[in-house]
Amino acid sequence: MVDDIQYLRNIGISAHIDSGKTTLTERILYYTKRIFAVHEVKGKDGVGAKMDSMDLEKERGITISSAATYCEWKGHKINIIDTPGHVDFTIEVERSLKVLDGAILVLCAVGGVQSQSITVDRQMNRHKVPRVAFINKCDRAGADPYRVVGQLRQRLNHNAILMQIPIGLEGDFSGVIDLVSMKAIYFEGPFGEDVKEGEIPSSLLDEAVSKREELLEAASMFSDELMEAILDGSVSEERIHEAVREGTISRQLTPVFMGSAYKNMGVQPVLDAVANYLPSPEEVENSALDMDEEEKEVLLSSDPNDPLVALAFKLEVTLYGQLTHLRIYQGTIGKGDDLVNTRTRKRIKVGRLVRMHADEMKDIPGARAGDIVALFGVSCFSGDTFTDGRLNWTMSSIFVPDPVISLAISPKDNRSDTNMAKALSRFIREDPTFQSRVDGESGQTIISGMGELHLEIYVERMKREFGAEVDTGIPQVAYREAISRRLEFDYTHKKQTGGAGQYGRVAGFMEPSEEGGYEFINRVKGGVIPSEFIPAVDKGFQSCLRKGLLIGFPVLGMRITVNDGRHHAVDSSERAFIQAAIGAFKQAYLRANPVILEPIMKVSVESPSEFQGNVMSSINQRRGLIMSSAEDGVFTTVEAEVPLAEMFGYATILRSMSQGKAEFTMEFSRYSKVPESIKEELKLRYKEKS
Amino acid sequence: MKDFLKVSPLKILEGSTYKELGKGNLGVLMARAGVGKTSCLINIAFDKLFRGGKLVHVSLKDAPEKVTSYYHVIFSDLVKVLNMENEYEVRTLLDKNRIILAYLKESFDLNRLRKNLTNLIKEIDFTPDTLVVDGVDFAEAGRDIFEGFKGIAKEFNLEVWFSALSHRHITEVNERGIPFPCNNLDDLFNLIIQLDSTQSGVFLKLLKEHDSEVLPDAMVRLEPNNFLAME
């Protein structure tokens, strides 16, 4: 249990893929004595880095799930959440950021601020996460940390300030100069564990003095004491740390460190920075919604003596059952305690409480406000809130984007069939952006998610973790339908064939709704449709929205107003009015000029500048709209909006056109009307299918 | 919807001889820091876009995200001022006809711009009529760069608008009445406009118009909130 919350840090390590964040985490765990040997991400030794706990991640050298781990550094307890670098897994990042109090933003000294860094940085801003930056890979050919600092300022709008300067670069990189202590720092020993201080090399003294002045000037904006000390000539290290801490926590300053995690250089000062500059849980404002007070926002206290509020931010399947990662915001949890899930109101008992260390765990008797722990054997969904029953509060819901792509899957054999069902039920609980359903007509299982890679990974996980081998269909875009004009309806449902008759008349109009959702307005007067049947009318219309009549996709943005109707004293029933509403929908829908909407993705392609023309042309060929192109050094980033339907296989095409040097990210932007020619093609395809 | 051109800051050219900057030519909007230079420049960009032209916004200081947000904020104001009902359609059309080229961290050189413009024309069939260039430091840039822009204006058959920062404490004015920092460059520019904020309001004054003599009252008064011409 963490004794003093002010020495607790909940941090994330977030960055672009391949910037070396998993290697950095591995070194952090080594220096904090949580592990006793270091491994590479794509380890030749077959062990792999500690944080990449899934086999697949180890093989691909990428981090997919946010494994949590715990370590201690100079009297501080640090919970680290490793976050994924692929934009397809942004829900993982979103969830991690929600429970973090601070982060290390890892940047590559060669690649600099890349497109994924921009996406992750935007998410961090949304969650108000203070960060320190670590420019990694200073030993690589082409390393230029000064260029990266410039990009942090210009591209990410950070008030980035150097806390160190490098001693040599590329092959000559041998340490850093600490601009606070004005000492050279070298990392000796087989794994850089011996931090040695020395005098600043004379060739770098002038530069160090000038960069320190910049640091003092920036830091003094956050401390009058430091400003006075600068004028008096009595600047102490402590004053600088205080001012930098103030600036960092208020997110008005980003202190920048540098090194090479792979070469074991520069990691310990980053740990010092986590302890010195990132906030403790009590310095961060968190809020919840009071379900008893119409979801009124309430501030959480971070006081262990207050009633418990905790958030399940990640679920993992293990050999022993479901593992639920929990962030405690206020109160305490002890083994044997009763917890209440705010969503289900179900009470559960805390059996095993563990502290996670990647895929290893240690049993603990209790945990308190601010801490990140895991529970065993608790059935819940990701994003659920737990209390001790005294409060009915829920943490504000984590933003979950709608899936934009679907894929039909079918098991290859009976064994796979059973295992696939188990896998799907697990994935749905783990990841709210992953959905699964059985298509009523074809009987096929359809999985939906945020991109091609997102679904590919789940298909592979089914095979590896659950032994379910599946065949996949062609990815399908999640189209939507919408009407584009107001149209009146007047429909009578009448059935008199044996038994009780059915009668119901529904009249009114449908029109587009700008809000994008469904709206039902009851303007029936004089009881022509009895009030007990109005919900049935609403239900009837809603049932039609699930499958539009144009191409069979859900209907968006429709307002239905019912203003007239008729009923029969004997033959009218709920069922009759549901049927009347369905009839009215069918009568009007196709005449209300329905259009097909397709998901438009915000695409960002980064490449060496010589490929700008090719990149632009490839986007243009995909019905894309180029919004901007930014030149930065030898790189160009082209931003565009492109229909998702045109993006399948783009990764391969981009690789081949750029000799593997370009990369892209995409995220959902909005729905937009498809051109007429594509509308006709989709209609034809739907007709052939049905 | 009201007509944008009725409130465009380029109404200042209505009474002039040539009425426009013209392709192959350079124009500059001068103002002191904080007066609203960027907003006014973007209104000039909107003038070109509302006339159906295609425009490239060249930024030498801000990343595309920031430039885009300037356009969006100013467009939101326009929606209200012009009582725009078909906001989505207009915005889509304007976005389609505008591309931002940003040059970060001193990445700018004229050859790079030339190459980027060629790519736009060849690869995506986007042939601009206007370049709006923000972020050139007139005090430091030197004559060569503007001569280079003049060459680009002629080569690509487009008009180029700049914004220039003037300083309160530098009062140099050449014999033709053109103040610093354009006093040694005015021969390269066909239009020079000054944005000035005084106690009686915000004014746009025409300082140079091609080879014509500028009348002393060639000015429009702008709304200080949105830098649109008062009707």
HADDOCK unambig.tbl for C-alpha pairs under 7 A between the chains (distance, minus, plus):
assign (segid A and resid 150 and name CA) (segid B and resid 105 and name CA) 6.74 0.50 0.50
assign (segid A and resid 154 and name CA) (segid B and resid 62 and name CA) 6.99 0.50 0.50
assign (segid A and resid 154 and name CA) (segid B and resid 63 and name CA) 6.63 0.50 0.50
assign (segid A and resid 155 and name CA) (segid B and resid 63 and name CA) 5.81 0.50 0.50
assign (segid A and resid 613 and name CA) (segid B and resid 119 and name CA) 5.14 0.50 0.50
assign (segid A and resid 613 and name CA) (segid B and resid 123 and name CA) 6.15 0.50 0.50
assign (segid A and resid 616 and name CA) (segid B and resid 123 and name CA) 6.42 0.50 0.50
assign (segid A and resid 616 and name CA) (segid B and resid 124 and name CA) 6.69 0.50 0.50
assign (segid A and resid 617 and name CA) (segid B and resid 123 and name CA) 4.89 0.50 0.50
assign (segid A and resid 617 and name CA) (segid B and resid 124 and name CA) 5.89 0.50 0.50
assign (segid A and resid 620 and name CA) (segid B and resid 124 and name CA) 5.84 0.50 0.50
assign (segid A and resid 625 and name CA) (segid B and resid 96 and name CA) 6.84 0.50 0.50
assign (segid A and resid 626 and name CA) (segid B and resid 99 and name CA) 6.88 0.50 0.50
assign (segid A and resid 627 and name CA) (segid B and resid 99 and name CA) 5.27 0.50 0.50
assign (segid A and resid 627 and name CA) (segid B and resid 100 and name CA) 6.43 0.50 0.50
assign (segid A and resid 628 and name CA) (segid B and resid 64 and name CA) 6.30 0.50 0.50
assign (segid A and resid 628 and name CA) (segid B and resid 99 and name CA) 5.28 0.50 0.50
assign (segid A and resid 628 and name CA) (segid B and resid 100 and name CA) 4.37 0.50 0.50
assign (segid A and resid 628 and name CA) (segid B and resid 101 and name CA) 5.70 0.50 0.50
assign (segid A and resid 629 and name CA) (segid B and resid 100 and name CA) 6.26 0.50 0.50
assign (segid A and resid 629 and name CA) (segid B and resid 101 and name CA) 4.96 0.50 0.50
assign (segid A and resid 629 and name CA) (segid B and resid 102 and name CA) 6.25 0.50 0.50
assign (segid A and resid 630 and name CA) (segid B and resid 64 and name CA) 6.85 0.50 0.50
assign (segid A and resid 630 and name CA) (segid B and resid 101 and name CA) 5.69 0.50 0.50
assign (segid A and resid 630 and name CA) (segid B and resid 102 and name CA) 4.40 0.50 0.50
assign (segid A and resid 630 and name CA) (segid B and resid 103 and name CA) 5.78 0.50 0.50
assign (segid A and resid 630 and name CA) (segid B and resid 104 and name CA) 6.99 0.50 0.50
assign (segid A and resid 631 and name CA) (segid B and resid 102 and name CA) 6.03 0.50 0.50
assign (segid A and resid 631 and name CA) (segid B and resid 103 and name CA) 4.79 0.50 0.50
assign (segid A and resid 631 and name CA) (segid B and resid 104 and name CA) 5.98 0.50 0.50
assign (segid A and resid 631 and name CA) (segid B and resid 107 and name CA) 6.23 0.50 0.50
assign (segid A and resid 632 and name CA) (segid B and resid 103 and name CA) 6.25 0.50 0.50
assign (segid A and resid 632 and name CA) (segid B and resid 104 and name CA) 5.03 0.50 0.50
assign (segid A and resid 632 and name CA) (segid B and resid 105 and name CA) 6.39 0.50 0.50
assign (segid A and resid 632 and name CA) (segid B and resid 107 and name CA) 5.68 0.50 0.50
assign (segid A and resid 633 and name CA) (segid B and resid 107 and name CA) 5.57 0.50 0.50
